[in-house]
Amino acid sequence: MLPFKCPFCGQYFCEDHRLPENHNCPELWRVRTRSPPSVERERISVPRREVKEPSIMYPFKAMRKEWTSITEIYHLTIGAAVVMAVGLSLMGPGFSWVAYIIQNPLAAFSSALLFMTLFISHELAHKISAKHFGLWAEFRLNVIGVSLTTLSIFSPLIKVVSPGTVVVSGVASKEVIGKTALAGPLTNIVLAFLLYSTSLHPLCSSTSVTSGALLSIWIALLNLIPAGMFDGAKIFWWNKTVWAASFCISLILLMLFLFF
């Protein structure tokens, strides 16, 4: 049904043709004998392109804005402990790492703590970035990830370090998603450069620091793979130039750490 009735010819029209001059009204001459109603004067005086669209309402409840929660602390503690255990298992081939820990407990736990810090820093960078853009973000364990990471403690060949991830919720643009994903690898790139620079100093040079730099840049490069659930897929979707630059920097630093 057409909602507008012409007061002059008595016919019904749509919004675009409701005015007599827009539907070739045969009684158009009568329009000049009276002024248009106040409602019509307001619609005519305001150009159509200047009418603002109503704000979009999203059907979800606003999340809490606190920095963290008891649940996140619980998940982070378990995740950090599992990752640290994987770091301890890197102290030697097979189960010789157990003997190494007994003989050198301070060095072993320092290396494992550094290993855990690199992982936690990556995840917290995602959280800080998401919170900066007004999103809700907290670390959560993943059952499959925790299982594979735990098995890695006893596996002499394959090491999987992915007990969980930062869960982000809210309405975000492509740019916000890309920048939030970039925060993790970028943090590992910066940490790798700082650790490598520190290892060049005679007083700070040690195998643990050098290994930490190599591990950090490897984490960055692995997460920059532009496929699947990796951070690189979101960065590539947002800005291919930014992805290419970060991937090339990670690859160059990896080569530098391996051969120089």
N, C-alpha and C positions, 0 to 999 in steps of 0.2 A: 504493500500500500504506500502511496505517495503522501507524505505528511503535510505538505504546504498547499493551501487553497488560495488561488488568486482572487482577491476581493473585487476584481473588475470583470473578468470573464467567467469566474466560477469554476474553472478547471483546477485539477490537482497536479502538483509538480514536485520534483526533487529539490534538494537544497540549492543545487547549482542553477536551477531554472525557475526558482520561486518568484523572482522579480519580473514584472511585466516586460521590461526591456530585454530580458534573457529568453523569453519563450514566444517572442513576436505576438504579444497580446493584441487582439483586435480592438481592445478598448484602451490602448496605450494613451490615446489622446486625453483620457480622463485623469491620468496620473498628474498631469501638469496643473490640474485645477486644485490639488491639495498637496500639502507637504507630507512626506513619508512618516510613519509612526516613529516614536522615540527609539524603539528597539531596532528598527531598520536603520535609523540614522547612526546608531552606535556601531552596527555591523559594517555599514558602508564606510564610516570614518576610520576604522581600524583595518589596515591592509591585512590580507590573509596570511602573508608570510611572517608577520610580526606576532601572531598569536602563539604563545608558548605552549608547548606540549606539556601535559600533566606529568609530574614526577613519577618514575617507575617504582612501584611497590613490590618488594620481593617477599614471597611467602615463607619466611623463616624467622625464628626468634634470634635476637642479638645474643652473641656469645659473651661470656664473662671476659672482662678486660684485665684480670689479674695476670701477673707475669708468669706464675707457675701454680701448681696444685700438688697435693699430696700424691695423687695418682701419677703425675709426671715424675716426681722425685723417686717414687718407687720403681717405675720403669727405667729411669736413667741409672739408678743404682745397680739394678740387675744387669742392664746392658753394659755398663762400664766394667763390672766384675767379669763378665764373660769375655769381653774384648781384651781385658788385661790378662786373662788366662791364656788367650790365644797368643798374646805378646810374649808370655813366658815360654810357651811351647816353641818359639822361634830361637831359643837360646842354643839349640843344638839339634843334630839329626836324630831321628828315631826318638827314643826316650832318654837320650843322654842329657836333655835339658833339665831333667830332675836332678841329676848329679851336679850340673852346673849351678843350679839354684842353691843347692846345699853348700857348695864350695864358695860361691860368690853371691850371697843373698842381696847385698846392697846394689851391686851392679845389675843383677837380674831384674830386681823390682824397679830400679830406675828406668831401665830400658822398657819394661812393660808399662810403666806409668806414662812414659813418653808416647808409646804406641797407642795407649788408650786416649791420651789427650788429643792426638791428631784426629781420631775418630769423633770424639765428643765435640771438638771445635768445629768440625764440618757440620754436624747436625745443629749445634747451637747457632751457627751462622745463618742457617735457614730460618730458624725460629726468630732471631733478632730482626732479620730482614722482613719477615712476614708481619711481626708485631709493629714494625716501623710503618708499614702500609695499612695498619688498622685491622689486620686479620687475626683470627684466633689460631694459635699454633702451639702444639705440645708434642713431646716425644712419646711414642708408643712402641712397645715391643711387638714383634711379629712372631707367631708360633713357629712357622717354617724357618724364618731367619734365625731365631734363637737355637733351633734344633741343628741347623747346618753349622752355625758358629760354634756350638758346643762340640759337635763331631770333629771340627777342625782342630780342636785342642789335641786330639789323639791321632789325627791324620798326619803322616810324615810328608805327604806330597801336596795335597790340596788344602788351601787355607781360605775360608770364606768368613769375612767379617761384615755381617749385616744383620745384627740382632733386631733392628727396628729402624724407624724413620720418624721424621717430624711430620705430623699430620696437620694440614692447613685447612681452615674452613672460612668461608666468606665469599663475597662477590669481588672478583678481581679481573682486571684487564689483562690482555696479552703481555703488556710491558711489565706489569707487577709480577705476573707468574714467571716471566723470564728473569727478572732481576732477583727474585727470591731464590730461584734455582741456581743462579750464578754465584750467589753468596757463598755456598759451600765450597765449590772448586776454587774460587778466588781466595778464600781463606787458606786453603791448603797450599796454593801457589806462594802466597806471602810467607807462610810458616816454613815452607821448603827453602825459600831464598834466605830467610833469616838463619835457619839452622845450618845451611851450607856456608854462609858467611861466617858464622860462629866457629865452624869446624876448621876454618882456615887459620884461625888464631892459634899460636903455639900452646897457649895455656888452656885452651878449650877443646883442642882437637882430641877426638875419641871416636871409636867405632860406633858407639851408640848415637852420637850426634849426626855423624855422616849417614848412618842407616836411617835415622829419623827423617833427614832431608830427602833421601831417596824414597822412603815410604810415603811421605807426604805428597811429593810430586806424582807418585804413582797413583795415589788415591784421586788426585785432581784429574789426571789424564783418563783414568778409568771412568770416572763419573761424567766426563765430557763426551763420552760416546753418544752420538745423536740418534739413539734408538731406544725403544722400549721404555722402561721406567727410569732410565738414567737422567741426570740433570741436563745433559747435553741435548736431549730431545726437546725439552722445554725452551732452552736457550736458542737452539736452532730455529724453532718455531717463531720465537719472538724477533730475533735479529741475527741473521746469518753472519754478518760482519763481526759482531761481538763474539759469536761462537768460534769463528775461524781464528780470530786473534788470540782468544784464551787457549784454544787447543794448540796452536802453534807455539805459544809461549811455554806451555806445559811440556810439549815434545822437545823443544830446544833445551829447556832446563834439565829434562831427563837425560838427554845425551851428554850435557855438560857434567852432570853428577856422575855418570857412568864412566866417562873416558878422560876426565880431567881432574 
